[in-house]
């Protein structure tokens, strides 16, 4: 999955769950600005992407 595809996926999951990007940033322990850069493909953020995936999977349970 490319960086931009990851960002689209995360945003759609947030919308579906009724969450905002700032809620996700707080949950995974980063700033809104850094999260935005990762979701827009401006930063790689591999560790953050793993935290995001884990958080979203946790929310599905």
Residue pairs with C-beta under 8 A, 6 or more apart in sequence:
1 9
2 41
3 38
3 41
3 44
4 40
4 41
6 39
6 49
7 38
7 39
7 40
7 41
10 24
10 39
10 52
10 56
11 21
11 39
13 56
13 59
14 20
14 21
14 23
14 24
17 59
21 32
21 35
21 36
21 39
22 32
24 35
24 52
24 55
25 31
25 32
25 34
25 35
27 55
28 35
28 48
28 51
28 52
28 55
29 51
30 48
34 43
34 45
34 48
35 48
37 43
37 45
38 44
38 45
38 48
38 49
